[in-house]
Amino acid sequence: MPMKGAQMVWEAMVREGVRVVYGHPGGAILPTYDALSPYEAEGKIHHVLVRHEQCAAHMADGWARATGEVGVCIATSGPAATNLVTGLATAQMDSVPIVAITGQVPTNLLGTDAFQESDVVGVTAPVCKHNYLVTDVNELPLILKEAFYIAREGRPGVVLVDICKDVQNATGMFRYDYEIELPGFEPWPNVDMDAVRQAAALINKAERPLVLSGHGITLAGMGRELLEMVERAEIPVVTTLLGAGNIPESHPLSLGMGGMHGEAYANRAIQACDVLIAMGMRFDDRITGVLSSFAKQAKIIHFELDKAEVGKNVVPHLAVVGDLAETLPAMLPLIEARRHQVWLQEIKEWKGDTEQSDIINYEVDELIPPFVIRQLWHATHNARNEPPIIVTDVGQHQMWESQYFIHDQVGQLLTSGGLGTMGYALPAAIGAQMARPDRLVWVVAGDGGFQMTLQELAVIKQEHDLPIKIAIINNGFLGMVRQWQQLFYERRYTGTPIWAPDFVKLAAAYDIPALRVTRPDEVAAAIDQANNTPGPFLIDFRVKEEVNVYPMVPPGAAVDQLIRRPKPAVMQGYSGVQPSW
């Protein structure tokens, strides 16, 4: 049927099942915004006005992670499109499906340095799975269908569609019944059953097997199948940061997170295992430490959807390429019931050497971040029928959350893992809360990262008091950078002390209730008040300043060569300078 390009955008979204888009209008995208009006009036698509375009991408990211659907963001040309880049790169690094729509100057002005022109396709190519520049209205419907297909199929990712303004105004023929044919794009590799059988044989013969579970298990929805396998064969599980909750962390086979800030026993298990079953993870440097010393005693089996990741960092003994939703169920019947009593007993003994006992069993008289995180878990894990969704920013608090919050559900933790984007938490939580209004959503952010995107508090209000709860771990520093300065740069705290506004008054300016907490005995009541208050709530936790995240794998070290926390007896002598946590 004949249709303007601007209307084609929304017609395609309706057919793709899009319900919410996050964006900000401007000149080069204005025809498309004008065409949105009847779709909003009919309740087909809801537009959320962001205060900064980066946050539109983060909100789409939060929506996508919380639902498994494609998130959508929209912006105009030039600075608006370039503002999207950090959010798009964040999603692409973590395999999050997003379609981004941007306006572009008219085709006759391309390459003339017209007002608000930028080479959006060139700028975003390194941070997208694919992108398009649309200069013909009759090509737009197929491009939109391909965009959603590419974003969603195979390893999820980001696709950007840059549409010239005259294309939006032009009339063409709209159809959406295309069969997608993309030569060279193989999103779902065929399962090699020989490789599956070889993997099962290696696992069945192992005496010290270990699963290293990543975000791929989450994306494939294979948490239940993973749990079935490891329970049958008594295989302990270490996760990456984005694999948190792939099996319940309260389960005796869970060793929690490994890597740079993983527990010592988790990293020790990686180094001591004889078969390492890596599932849906890419051997990022944060999990491996120095590659030359990683898991040298193990035969490594790599289950991976993306062929490009196989052998990129760690060369496996066996690669099982394919969708985990196919390869893991195919292998399950081949896995034998086993008992690894000696191996599990050894790990149990290692578990006694934990950083957490120092916090959990130590009666603090000062407010320290790990105590806040553990109290947050106590106050929320049974607050509703389902566990809360926790959205963290990036920094020390992100690591404390991964260590001290017990994740018992797949996909419970949303965070920027690969890119490490400060400012991610608040906008991503908005997307997650809108996607899952039935869930309790908590933001955990530092005072540094929170100030990067705090203007999106206005979106919480404009969207009718979204019931997001916010915990600010406020230590007056850019904490993770300060920790590195302390440990490796002789305490030269250059650029890391950070002034912050009165967050309670700031929340009041946005008409959001808030509390300030300075003592350990105030924490539980404050969190309960937040949980029981309808709508949003903010808590400013004024924590002890120089507290470090331990354990820590220093640069150039193996994952079991850790810097450890001083013991409580030493901590009691804390003078404000040395020793530090």
C-alpha positions, 0 to 999 in steps of 0.5 A: 500500500502507498505510505510515507516513509515516516509512517513505514517506521511505525508500521514496521514496529507494530508488526514487530511487536514493539510497544515502547520506544525511547527517544528525543525529537529533532529536526531531521527525525521530525517527520517520523515523530509527526507520524507517531501521533496516531499510533500513540493515540491508539495505544499501539506504541508509547514514546518515552521522552529521554533527557539525553539520547545516550539514555535512550539507548540504555533504556532500550537496553534495559527493556531488552535485557528484562524481556528478551525482546528487541529494544528500540531507541530513536534520535535525530541527526548529528549530535543526537545520533552521536550521543547514542553511541555509548549506549549502543556500544554498551549493548553491542558488547553485551549482546543486547538486541537493539534497533536504533532509528536516526534521522539524517539530512536530506539526500541532496545535502549528504556530504556537504557538512549541512546543519547537524550532519554527521556520518552516523553510519561511519561513526557507529559501524564499529559498535553495531552488528550492522547499520544502514543509510536509507536514501530510497523510500521503497527500500525502507520496509525491507531494511526495517525488517532486516534490521529487526531480524539481524538484531534478534537472530543469532548472537543478539546485537545492535542495528542502526537505521539512518533515514534521510529526511526526504525519505521520511517525507517521500511516499512509497509502497509498503509491504512487510511480507519479505522472506529475509535472505542475507547471504553470508549471515548464518545466525544459527550454525548447525549443531555438530552432534559429533562435537556434542558427543565428544564433549559429553565423553570428556565431561563423563571422564572428568575427575575435577570438572568445572562449568564456567557459565556466561551471559550466553546461558542467560540469552538462551534461557538455559538456566534450568537445563544447566542446573539439571546437568550439574546436579546430575554430574555433581559439577560446580559452577563459576559464573562471569559477571553477566552469568550471575544467577545462571544457577541459584547462587544459594545452591551448594554447587555455585561458586559465584563469580570468578575473575578479577574480583571473584572469590578466591575459591572460584578462581582456585577451582578454575586453575585446579579443574581437569575439564573446564566447560565454558558455556556462552562466555568469551574468555574476557580478560576480566575472567582469565587474568594473564592468558598464559597461566589460565586453567593450564591443567584443564581440557577446555570445552567451549560452547559458543554461538559466535564462531568468531569468539572460538579461539580468539582469546583461549584456544579450546581443546574442543569447540561446540559451536551452536545455539546453547538452546540446542547444544545443551539439551542435545548433550543432557541425555549423554551426561552420566550421573557422577559423584565427585566427592573428593573434588567437592570436598576440596572446594568446600575446604577452600570456601572457608577462605572467603572474603565474605566472612570478614564482612558478614561475621564482623560487627561493623560500627561504620557503614561499609558498602558490603554491609549495605549490599548484604542488607539489601539482599536480606530485605528484598529477596523475599519481598515479592513473588519473584526476586528483585531485578538489580541494575548496577552502575559501574565501579566498586559497588558493581563488584560488591553487588556481585559478591554480596547479593545472592542471585537466585534467578537467571537474568536477575542482575542487569549491568554493563559488563563488557564496556563498563559504562558509568551512568548505565544503571538509572536509565537501564532500570527505567527500561527494565521497570517499564518492561516488567512492572510486576517486578521490584527494581533496585538501582545500585549506583555510586555517587560518580556514575549516578551523577552522569545520568541523574537527569533521567529522574525526570523520566521516572516522574513523567512516566507516572512515578515508576516505582524504581528504588535507588541506592547510592553508595556515596563514598566521595570518590570515584572509588574503583579508580581511587582503589587503583591509585592506592594500590598501584600509584602510591595513593596519588588521588588525582581526579578521584575525590568527587563533590556531590550534591545533597542527593536527598534535596535533589530527589525532593526537587524531582518530587521523589521521597528520599532518605540519608543513611549514615549508620549500620543500624539504619540500613534495614529500616531504610530499605524496608521503607523504600520497598513499602513506599509506592512509586520511586524512592532514593537512599543516599548511603554515606559509606566509609570512604576508603574501602576497597574491593577484595579479592583483586587480581592485579594486572599481569597476574594469574586469576589465583594470584590475588590481593586479599583483604586485611583481616578484621583484627587489622581493620580495627586499627584503621586510622583513616589512611592505612590499612584500608579495606 
